[in-house]
Amino acid sequence: MTANGELSPDTFAAFYELLKPFNKTGVDLKPETRFSEDLNFDSLVVMEFVATVEDRFDISVPMNILPDIATIQHLGLAVEKIVKAAKG
Amino acid sequence: MAGIFDRFANLVAQRQAMLDEGGSDPFQVRMDEVLSQTEAIIAGKRTILCGTNNYLGLTFAPEALKAAHDALDAFGTGTTGSRVANGTYSGHKDLERTLCEFFNKDSAIVFSTGFLANAGVLSTLMGPGDFILMDADCHASIYDGVRASSAEIIRFKHNDAADLDKRLARLADKPGNKLIVIEGIYSMLGDKAPLKDIVAVKKKHANTFLLSDEAHSVGVLGRYGRGLPEEAGCEDDVDFIVGTFSKSVGTVGGFVVSSYPNFDMLRLVCRPYIFTASLPPSVVASARVNLGLIKNGGALRTRLMRNAKALHNGLTEAGLKLASDISPVVAVVAPDPQTAIAFWRGLIDAGVYVNLALPPATPYGYSLLRCSLCAAHTEEQLREVVAIFTTVATNLGLIERRTPRVALG
């Protein structure tokens, strides 16, 4: 994802909570933490995590953007964008 | 420099570990002789086939064999061409007409496999600005198909019509078309889509269409074997039905049927239709005959469901954990992949073939011994399958060893 900008502290805090049950090896979570390399997520776990994010924020995250999502920051910014668009 | 397969290192290591344990390789089974729809010779041993998706047992139907032989002699071993070049014979058109009559739809397009039918239809049906809402548990061919589509792809929770409704509502102000994608019967656990609920949701939203992949339900559900839409009484509300000839129809190939106006134009844009050789004439001929047998196959469906019930009940009574309700797919749950592999090997060594299904190909991370029933299974064969499952599971410590009852006095 090429979107720049800072993840809002609220979004990161929400992700921090959501990631707890997925963070099996107790990785220190930062915005730049990578799902695949750092958290050892396979594509299926990524999908599962995205589903919990969708529930939490009451949005749909299109699958099309997933190839560009590598870090918490990427997904967080994408979620913020979708939430903003939904509010109009 | 990195090797080109380095990124698969984990997979290769897992596979090697499995082979190092010794025993047969679950993903390299070889059948040296096929004795019938329900038995084959594997590794020199007579083996009961209980995982071939051959639900109605039509692979040796005499009428289909004869039609295939005749077509083979008359038209040769293959068409050597695509449907849009030299690969459309009268048989292909006859088969498409038969499909239209079978499903009572205006158009039918035959593909060379079910996978290609999904890949072709899902990549082309929706375009830029449109939306595809797919059940999260859909088959790999649906995932690959939608990935090649220029529509926006949204997954909804498996069999959850309320979740689908919520997601469609979020798109209410978007002008594009919306396509819901589901399966009649899901392959791993044999569970059916809540079709009536999904149709109700579809009707609530504008510009919304429904596609159902009936790969595992054609031949199995409905009085005339037309799948879940027939059983649920909502055939007119399913806009597109995708299916395969490689399960109940007993051969290979795929299709899509629809009454949507000008549906046939997909032939001009579906790359998996245009750039693949068409089905051999013998395959086409046997598919056509077997569709007729399916239509009049009420007795076969009765036997299939009787067998489904017998295996389900037998395995449940033995104390095994099942992830399926009574259905032609019976999913026995093993606690982890290693145990599942050992379980599978125990079964094959004792003469029962089932599918080993491991995550990530399974829902909920299940490690499964996936069985599928055939109308041609005999009661005796199923008793043997249950007995072998029981012995293997007992040896693995998954169920308690039963103390033989001793008559007193």
HADDOCK unambig.tbl for C-alpha pairs under 7 A between the chains (distance, minus, plus):
assign (segid A and resid 44 and name CA) (segid B and resid 360 and name CA) 6.69 0.50 0.50
assign (segid A and resid 60 and name CA) (segid B and resid 154 and name CA) 6.64 0.50 0.50
assign (segid A and resid 60 and name CA) (segid B and resid 167 and name CA) 6.53 0.50 0.50
assign (segid A and resid 61 and name CA) (segid B and resid 154 and name CA) 6.81 0.50 0.50
assign (segid A and resid 62 and name CA) (segid B and resid 152 and name CA) 6.19 0.50 0.50
assign (segid A and resid 62 and name CA) (segid B and resid 153 and name CA) 5.26 0.50 0.50
assign (segid A and resid 62 and name CA) (segid B and resid 154 and name CA) 4.91 0.50 0.50
assign (segid A and resid 63 and name CA) (segid B and resid 153 and name CA) 5.32 0.50 0.50
assign (segid A and resid 63 and name CA) (segid B and resid 154 and name CA) 5.95 0.50 0.50
assign (segid A and resid 64 and name CA) (segid B and resid 152 and name CA) 6.41 0.50 0.50
assign (segid A and resid 64 and name CA) (segid B and resid 153 and name CA) 6.15 0.50 0.50
